[in-house]
Amino acid sequence: MYPQGRHPAPHQPGQPGFKFTVAESCDRIKDEFQFLQAQYHSLKVEYDKLANEKTEMQRHYVMYYEMSYGLNIEMHKQPSSELPVTCTTNDSMCVIINRIHN
């Protein structure tokens, strides 16, 4: 019913012009799929780690921003003449003592 040359003959080991059988092709596809799954899993783990790190960095940024904003507000509440300045004897280091802690 079908012409002779239409379907290739089954694979003979050692024959030139090697053709994969259906089972061999399925095995290769399965192996490649498993490799891609492993790579996907590895990338997903790395992505989750970076996403958590990003969230943590954003949390720290907000915390530092709030602290900076609060400090700025407190500094502007008090006139600069009210802040005592203490200098060491060699004038190398000046420390501003904030009255908030007193």
C-alpha positions as CSV (number, residue, x, y, z in Angstrom):
1,M,0.0,0.0,0.0
2,Y,2.8,2.4,0.9
3,P,5.8,3.0,-1.4
4,Q,8.9,1.1,-0.2
5,G,11.1,4.2,0.3
6,R,8.6,6.1,2.4
7,H,9.3,4.6,5.8
8,P,12.9,4.1,6.9
9,A,14.1,0.6,7.9
10,P,14.6,-0.1,11.6
11,H,18.0,1.0,12.9
12,Q,20.8,-1.6,12.6
13,P,23.7,-1.0,15.0
14,G,26.8,0.1,13.3
15,Q,24.9,1.2,10.2
16,P,26.0,4.5,8.7
17,G,23.3,7.1,8.5
18,F,22.2,6.4,12.0
19,K,18.6,7.2,12.7
20,F,17.1,7.4,16.2
21,T,14.3,5.1,17.1
22,V,11.2,6.4,18.8
23,A,12.4,5.0,22.2
24,E,15.8,6.6,21.8
25,S,14.2,10.0,20.9
26,C,11.9,9.8,23.8
27,D,14.8,9.0,26.2
28,R,16.7,12.0,24.8
29,I,13.7,14.3,25.2
30,K,13.2,13.0,28.7
31,D,16.8,13.6,29.6
32,E,16.7,17.1,28.2
33,F,13.5,17.8,30.0
34,Q,14.9,16.7,33.3
35,F,18.0,18.9,32.7
36,L,15.7,21.9,32.0
37,Q,13.7,21.1,35.1
38,A,16.8,21.1,37.2
39,Q,18.0,24.3,35.7
40,Y,14.6,25.9,36.2
41,H,14.6,24.8,39.9
42,S,18.1,26.2,40.4
43,L,17.2,29.5,38.8
44,K,13.9,29.6,40.9
45,V,15.9,29.1,44.1
46,E,18.3,31.9,43.2
47,Y,15.4,34.2,42.2
48,D,13.6,33.5,45.5
49,K,16.9,34.2,47.4
50,L,17.3,37.5,45.5
51,A,13.7,38.5,46.0
52,N,14.0,37.9,49.8
53,E,17.2,39.9,49.8
54,K,15.5,42.8,47.9
55,T,12.6,42.8,50.4
56,E,15.1,42.9,53.3
57,M,17.0,45.8,51.7
58,Q,13.8,47.7,51.1
59,R,12.9,47.2,54.8
60,H,16.3,48.5,55.9
61,Y,16.0,51.5,53.5
62,V,12.6,52.4,55.0
63,M,13.9,52.0,58.5
64,Y,16.9,54.3,57.8
65,Y,14.8,56.8,56.0
66,E,12.4,57.0,58.9
67,M,15.3,57.4,61.4
68,S,16.9,60.1,59.2
69,Y,13.6,61.9,58.8
70,G,12.9,61.7,62.6
71,L,16.4,63.0,63.4
72,N,16.0,65.8,60.9
73,I,12.7,66.9,62.4
74,E,14.2,66.8,65.9
75,M,17.2,68.9,64.8
76,H,14.9,71.5,63.3
77,K,12.7,71.7,66.4
78,Q,15.6,73.1,68.5
79,P,17.5,76.3,67.6
80,S,21.2,75.6,67.0
81,S,22.2,78.0,69.8
82,E,20.6,75.6,72.3
83,L,22.8,72.6,71.3
84,P,25.9,72.6,73.5
85,V,29.2,71.8,71.8
86,T,31.9,70.1,73.6
87,C,35.4,70.1,72.1
88,T,38.5,68.2,73.2
89,T,41.5,70.1,74.3
90,N,43.3,69.6,71.0
91,D,40.2,70.7,69.0
92,S,40.4,67.5,66.9
93,M,37.0,66.2,67.8
94,C,33.8,68.1,68.5
95,V,30.8,66.2,69.9
96,I,27.3,67.7,69.7
97,I,25.3,66.6,72.6
98,N,21.6,66.3,71.8
99,R,19.2,67.4,74.5
100,I,16.7,64.7,73.5
101,H,18.7,62.2,75.5
102,N,19.0,64.4,78.6
